[in-house]
């Protein structure tokens, strides 16, 4: 379960950073640490993020649906606002709620994510706020490999 939670954390990180008004190239995920599971209902983790952006960003919402072969596996919901300050490396706490729709399918999806990643897709949104402006970024049926590719090799985090 811990490996599944870490993998889901990487997916959530990608969702958080891909929905920003400024370029996602302005952010790099340096690591995920202090992963704490709350049973099957959620987890918290610390993300170390380097920002080269000229402005700060506040992630104010987000929800992801993980699907395996077209079947809904889990829904992940961002439970707290995440503030990413400009031009610095910082560690931010992220709280994610998990709703597993089918635990057995979730385990199959986890195995497929590394062997057949095109079978696992992500749909959902992230909402970012820069100053008084908000932007909602929506993604539909994106293969998990493309979704988390902005972090490069994620094997260091799993």
Backbone as CSV, one residue per row, in Angstrom:
resi,resn,N_x,N_y,N_z,CA_x,CA_y,CA_z,C_x,C_y,C_z
1,UNK,0.827,-1.196,0.000,0.000,0.000,0.000,0.869,1.257,0.000
2,UNK,2.005,1.181,0.687,2.893,2.342,0.754,3.431,2.701,-0.633
3,UNK,3.757,1.673,-1.435,4.254,1.921,-2.786,3.157,2.546,-3.642
4,UNK,1.919,2.074,-3.486,0.792,2.644,-4.213,0.602,4.108,-3.835
5,UNK,0.694,4.417,-2.551,0.523,5.803,-2.095,1.628,6.695,-2.655
6,UNK,2.856,6.214,-2.696,3.944,7.027,-3.259,3.708,7.279,-4.738
7,UNK,3.262,6.258,-5.456,2.993,6.416,-6.877,1.868,7.418,-7.099
8,UNK,0.826,7.325,-6.289,-0.281,8.276,-6.386,0.172,9.684,-6.044
9,UNK,1.129,9.819,-5.132,1.661,11.133,-4.784,2.356,11.766,-5.988
10,UNK,3.085,10.976,-6.743,3.743,11.484,-7.938,2.700,11.952,-8.943
11,UNK,1.638,11.174,-9.094,0.559,11.551,-10.014,-0.089,12.854,-9.562
12,UNK,-0.357,12.977,-8.270,-0.956,14.216,-7.748,-0.024,15.401,-7.969
13,UNK,1.262,15.186,-7.777,2.225,16.261,-7.991,2.179,16.740,-9.429
14,UNK,2.104,15.805,-10.339,2.020,16.178,-11.754,0.765,16.988,-12.019
15,UNK,-0.341,16.580,-11.417,-1.599,17.318,-11.602,-1.474,18.725,-11.030
16,UNK,-0.896,18.838,-9.858,-0.766,20.141,-9.221,0.068,21.090,-10.070
17,UNK,1.197,20.587,-10.564,2.114,21.462,-11.279,1.721,21.686,-12.732
18,UNK,0.909,20.796,-13.317,0.551,20.973,-14.724,-0.588,21.958,-14.913
19,UNK,-1.295,22.312,-13.865,-2.444,23.190,-14.010,-2.136,24.653,-13.781
20,UNK,-0.901,25.014,-13.712,-0.536,26.384,-13.368,-0.598,27.314,-14.573
21,UNK,-0.804,28.583,-14.297,-0.838,29.605,-15.330,0.550,29.817,-15.899
22,UNK,1.556,29.769,-15.062,2.919,29.900,-15.555,3.396,28.533,-16.029
23,UNK,4.488,28.505,-16.730,4.963,27.282,-17.366,5.366,26.220,-16.353
24,UNK,5.061,24.973,-16.672,5.472,23.886,-15.775,6.978,23.707,-15.793
25,UNK,7.659,24.278,-16.798,9.124,24.236,-16.820,9.720,25.089,-15.704
26,UNK,8.891,25.920,-15.078,9.342,26.752,-13.967,9.442,25.976,-12.663
27,UNK,9.021,24.710,-12.662,8.992,23.909,-11.441,9.652,22.566,-11.665
28,UNK,10.383,22.103,-10.654,10.896,20.738,-10.665,10.593,20.106,-9.319
29,UNK,10.228,18.850,-9.359,9.989,18.083,-8.144,11.302,17.427,-7.767
30,UNK,11.846,17.804,-6.619,13.134,17.278,-6.179,12.990,16.025,-5.334
31,UNK,11.820,15.828,-4.730,11.630,14.635,-3.921,10.313,14.626,-3.181
32,UNK,9.929,13.438,-2.752,8.739,13.236,-1.930,9.219,12.523,-0.673
33,UNK,8.843,13.059,0.491,9.301,12.459,1.748,8.180,12.479,2.778
34,UNK,8.420,11.843,3.884,7.489,11.803,5.015,6.077,11.400,4.604
35,UNK,5.991,10.363,3.778,4.688,9.865,3.354,3.994,9.215,4.544
36,UNK,2.791,9.684,4.840,2.024,9.153,5.967,0.650,8.734,5.464
37,UNK,0.354,7.446,5.614,-0.927,6.920,5.181,-1.977,7.131,6.265
38,UNK,-3.187,7.398,5.834,-4.331,7.490,6.737,-5.287,6.365,6.364
39,UNK,-4.853,5.134,6.624,-5.630,3.973,6.210,-5.736,3.955,4.696
40,UNK,-6.934,3.666,4.207,-7.182,3.692,2.767,-7.867,4.983,2.344
41,UNK,-8.027,5.923,3.272,-8.807,7.130,2.962,-7.960,8.324,2.530
42,UNK,-6.649,8.253,2.676,-5.840,9.383,2.253,-4.403,9.254,2.688
43,UNK,-3.635,10.255,2.329,-2.242,10.312,2.752,-1.775,11.755,2.742
44,UNK,-0.704,11.998,3.468,-0.031,13.291,3.451,1.434,13.023,3.104
45,UNK,2.056,13.997,2.524,3.467,13.863,2.167,4.070,15.253,2.048
46,UNK,5.370,15.305,2.132,6.105,16.544,1.912,6.752,16.470,0.536
47,UNK,6.538,17.498,-0.270,7.138,17.580,-1.592,8.171,18.695,-1.569
48,UNK,9.367,18.395,-2.034,10.389,19.421,-2.182,10.356,19.880,-3.633
49,UNK,10.043,21.168,-3.816,9.848,21.737,-5.147,10.792,22.913,-5.331
50,UNK,11.438,22.968,-6.492,12.246,24.126,-6.857,11.473,24.937,-7.875
51,UNK,11.297,26.218,-7.579,10.581,27.125,-8.471,11.559,28.164,-9.011
52,UNK,11.545,28.341,-10.331,12.305,29.420,-10.958,11.352,30.467,-11.514
53,UNK,10.085,30.365,-11.133,9.054,31.283,-11.618,9.218,32.660,-10.981
54,UNK,8.797,33.670,-11.717,8.885,35.045,-11.225,7.744,35.401,-10.274
55,UNK,6.729,34.546,-10.213,5.588,34.798,-9.328,5.281,33.535,-8.533
56,UNK,4.642,33.720,-7.393,4.200,32.594,-6.596,2.875,32.056,-7.114
57,UNK,2.614,30.795,-6.823,1.394,30.131,-7.267,0.749,29.466,-6.057
58,UNK,-0.563,29.530,-5.998,-1.304,28.838,-4.950,-2.224,27.831,-5.633
59,UNK,-2.027,26.553,-5.351,-2.894,25.510,-5.885,-4.087,25.418,-4.922
60,UNK,-5.274,25.716,-5.422,-6.446,25.830,-4.550,-7.435,24.693,-4.716
61,UNK,-7.158,23.763,-5.582,-8.064,22.631,-5.740,-7.562,21.675,-6.787
62,UNK,-8.052,20.471,-6.708,-7.690,19.477,-7.706,-8.335,18.149,-7.406
63,UNK,-8.659,17.441,-8.465,-9.224,16.102,-8.321,-8.799,15.273,-9.523
64,UNK,-8.389,14.057,-9.263,-7.962,13.131,-10.310,-8.778,11.856,-10.238
65,UNK,-9.065,11.317,-11.391,-9.694,10.002,-11.474,-8.694,9.091,-12.172
66,UNK,-8.337,7.994,-11.523,-7.413,7.017,-12.087,-8.249,5.886,-12.675
67,UNK,-8.000,5.567,-13.949,-8.738,4.512,-14.640,-7.779,3.458,-15.153
68,UNK,-8.227,2.215,-15.109,-7.450,1.096,-15.636,-8.324,0.344,-16.626
69,UNK,-7.898,0.327,-17.881,-8.666,-0.313,-18.957,-10.104,0.204,-18.996
70,UNK,-10.263,1.493,-18.792,-11.579,2.123,-18.848,-12.412,1.996,-17.589
71,UNK,-11.917,1.299,-16.586,-12.648,1.112,-15.335,-12.096,2.059,-14.266
72,UNK,-12.990,2.748,-13.578,-12.578,3.691,-12.535,-11.951,2.932,-11.369
73,UNK,-10.736,3.359,-10.993,-9.988,2.697,-9.928,-10.037,3.506,-8.641
74,UNK,-9.728,4.812,-8.746,-9.646,5.651,-7.554,-9.885,7.110,-7.926
75,UNK,-10.343,7.853,-6.944,-10.468,9.301,-7.075,-9.582,9.926,-6.014
76,UNK,-8.704,10.836,-6.430,-7.783,11.519,-5.531,-8.185,12.989,-5.469
77,UNK,-8.307,13.516,-4.269,-8.737,14.895,-4.093,-7.722,15.647,-3.243
78,UNK,-7.293,16.817,-3.721,-6.402,17.666,-2.944,-7.202,18.255,-1.792
79,UNK,-6.736,18.047,-0.571,-7.477,18.461,0.613,-7.025,19.799,1.193
80,UNK,-5.878,20.305,0.755,-5.380,21.572,1.296,-4.854,22.456,0.173
81,UNK,-4.793,23.743,0.433,-4.170,24.661,-0.521,-2.655,24.491,-0.424
82,UNK,-1.987,24.568,-1.570,-0.542,24.408,-1.618,0.049,25.685,-2.210
83,UNK,0.896,26.346,-1.439,1.520,27.587,-1.900,2.951,27.294,-2.330
84,UNK,3.250,27.658,-3.583,4.599,27.496,-4.121,5.163,28.895,-4.320
85,UNK,6.144,29.229,-3.527,6.722,30.572,-3.576,7.672,30.712,-4.767
86,UNK,7.903,31.942,-5.169,8.718,32.201,-6.358,10.208,32.075,-6.055
87,UNK,10.953,31.658,-7.047,12.418,31.626,-7.031,13.029,31.006,-5.778
88,UNK,12.611,29.809,-5.433,13.228,29.144,-4.288,12.928,27.657,-4.279
89,UNK,13.702,26.961,-3.476,13.428,25.552,-3.216,12.765,25.482,-1.856
90,UNK,11.664,24.774,-1.792,10.929,24.678,-0.535,10.264,23.320,-0.413
91,UNK,9.923,22.970,0.796,9.188,21.746,1.055,7.782,22.129,1.476
92,UNK,6.800,21.566,0.775,5.390,21.873,1.057,4.667,20.593,1.436
93,UNK,3.756,20.713,2.375,2.939,19.588,2.791,1.706,19.475,1.897
94,UNK,1.405,18.266,1.479,0.253,18.017,0.617,-0.613,16.952,1.272
95,UNK,-1.910,17.231,1.344,-2.874,16.276,1.881,-3.788,15.828,0.746
96,UNK,-3.884,14.513,0.575,-4.683,13.956,-0.517,-5.678,12.952,0.047
97,UNK,-6.934,13.128,-0.319,-7.963,12.163,0.032,-8.051,11.114,-1.065
98,UNK,-8.213,9.853,-0.668,-8.312,8.753,-1.628,-9.666,8.071,-1.464
99,UNK,-10.307,7.846,-2.589,-11.517,7.028,-2.590,-11.284,5.894,-3.577
100,UNK,-11.017,4.695,-3.043,-10.801,3.528,-3.893,-12.159,2.982,-4.321
101,UNK,-12.334,2.825,-5.609,-13.584,2.278,-6.117,-13.513,0.760,-6.204
102,UNK,-12.314,0.231,-6.422,-12.112,-1.209,-6.507,-10.664,-1.516,-6.123
103,UNK,-10.425,-1.953,-4.883,-9.051,-2.185,-4.416,-8.274,-3.207,-5.247
104,UNK,-8.922,-4.262,-5.721,-8.215,-5.260,-6.518,-7.782,-4.676,-7.865
105,UNK,-8.648,-3.890,-8.462,-8.296,-3.239,-9.717,-7.183,-2.221,-9.489
106,UNK,-7.167,-1.595,-8.326,-6.108,-0.644,-7.997,-4.747,-1.331,-7.979
107,UNK,-4.693,-2.530,-7.427,-3.431,-3.273,-7.407,-3.010,-3.673,-8.825
108,UNK,-3.981,-4.060,-9.650,-3.678,-4.397,-11.046,-3.188,-3.163,-11.794
109,UNK,-3.801,-2.021,-11.517,-3.390,-0.765,-12.157,-1.977,-0.390,-11.746
110,UNK,-1.624,-0.604,-10.489,-0.274,-0.297,-10.020,0.749,-1.148,-10.762
111,UNK,0.444,-2.437,-10.928,1.363,-3.315,-11.664,1.447,-2.887,-13.129
112,UNK,0.317,-2.532,-13.720,0.289,-2.135,-15.128,0.981,-0.797,-15.357
113,UNK,1.024,0.057,-14.351,1.645,1.375,-14.507,3.109,1.262,-14.879
114,UNK,3.781,0.200,-14.453,5.182,0.041,-14.813,5.390,-0.878,-16.008
115,UNK,4.468,-1.806,-16.277,4.645,-2.729,-17.396,3.867,-2.316,-18.641
116,UNK,2.656,-1.801,-18.479,1.786,-1.392,-19.580,1.160,-0.041,-19.253
117,UNK,1.925,1.035,-19.189,1.392,2.300,-18.688,0.267,2.906,-19.519
118,UNK,0.139,2.509,-20.788,-0.947,3.077,-21.598,-2.319,2.575,-21.153
119,UNK,-2.372,1.517,-20.345,-3.646,1.000,-19.853,-4.166,1.781,-18.651
120,UNK,-3.287,2.572,-18.026,-3.683,3.377,-16.866,-3.775,4.828,-17.322
121,UNK,-4.955,5.418,-17.174,-5.152,6.800,-17.614,-5.609,7.672,-16.449
122,UNK,-5.383,8.959,-16.610,-5.732,9.959,-15.605,-6.664,10.980,-16.243
123,UNK,-7.711,11.325,-15.520,-8.605,12.418,-15.915,-8.807,13.282,-14.685
124,UNK,-8.994,14.569,-14.883,-9.259,15.422,-13.741,-8.888,16.863,-13.997
125,UNK,-8.791,17.601,-12.894,-8.493,19.025,-13.008,-7.594,19.470,-11.860
126,UNK,-6.938,20.577,-12.097,-6.194,21.282,-11.067,-6.552,22.747,-11.187
127,UNK,-6.675,23.427,-10.078,-7.022,24.847,-10.108,-5.947,25.639,-9.388
128,UNK,-5.359,26.599,-10.110,-4.273,27.411,-9.575,-4.702,28.863,-9.499
129,UNK,-4.088,29.570,-8.572,-4.358,30.992,-8.400,-3.022,31.727,-8.397
130,UNK,-2.916,32.721,-9.278,-1.747,33.600,-9.323,-2.282,35.004,-9.125
131,UNK,-1.982,35.583,-7.961,-2.572,36.881,-7.627,-4.085,36.749,-7.607
132,UNK,-4.814,37.644,-8.276,-6.270,37.563,-8.276,-6.827,36.636,-9.374
133,UNK,-5.952,36.062,-10.194,-6.397,35.260,-11.332,-6.415,33.779,-11.002
134,UNK,-7.448,33.103,-11.491,-7.573,31.654,-11.322,-7.585,30.984,-12.681
135,UNK,-7.053,29.779,-12.703,-7.115,28.996,-13.929,-7.372,27.545,-13.558
136,UNK,-8.312,26.946,-14.265,-8.606,25.527,-14.078,-8.066,24.790,-15.300
137,UNK,-7.223,23.815,-15.045,-6.633,23.011,-16.112,-7.288,21.637,-16.061
138,UNK,-7.891,21.230,-17.162,-8.586,19.942,-17.234,-7.828,19.015,-18.172
139,UNK,-7.695,17.773,-17.771,-7.078,16.742,-18.596,-8.023,15.543,-18.636
140,UNK,-8.149,14.930,-19.818,-9.030,13.777,-19.985,-8.259,12.599,-20.579
141,UNK,-8.341,11.465,-19.928,-7.796,10.197,-20.420,-6.354,10.297,-20.920
142,UNK,-5.503,10.864,-20.100,-4.082,10.981,-20.425,-3.375,9.747,-19.855
143,UNK,-2.606,9.014,-20.688,-1.861,7.867,-20.151,-0.949,8.317,-19.007
144,UNK,-0.875,7.503,-17.993,-0.135,7.871,-16.785,1.327,8.170,-17.104
145,UNK,1.906,7.469,-18.076,3.312,7.703,-18.411,3.523,9.120,-18.940
146,UNK,2.596,9.621,-19.754,2.707,10.989,-20.263,2.395,12.006,-19.169
147,UNK,1.481,11.639,-18.285,1.052,12.563,-17.249,2.175,12.895,-16.271
148,UNK,2.958,11.877,-15.904,4.018,12.114,-14.921,5.381,12.330,-15.555
149,UNK,5.445,12.365,-16.880,6.722,12.523,-17.575,7.404,13.854,-17.271
150,UNK,6.656,14.845,-16.791,7.290,16.132,-16.502,8.321,16.018,-15.390
151,UNK,8.307,14.916,-14.642,9.280,14.723,-13.580,10.462,13.873,-14.017
152,UNK,10.477,13.425,-15.263,11.564,12.582,-15.724,11.458,11.198,-15.124
153,UNK,12.553,10.668,-14.644,12.596,9.323,-14.082,12.040,9.350,-12.673
154,UNK,10.848,8.768,-12.488,10.215,8.806,-11.167,10.645,7.657,-10.273
155,UNK,11.492,6.754,-10.778,11.893,5.600,-9.974,12.622,6.033,-8.700
156,UNK,13.183,7.227,-8.685,13.860,7.719,-7.483,12.871,7.978,-6.349
157,UNK,11.617,8.234,-6.680,10.633,8.607,-5.666,9.807,7.426,-5.176
158,UNK,9.781,6.338,-5.945,8.922,5.195,-5.597,9.681,4.215,-4.728
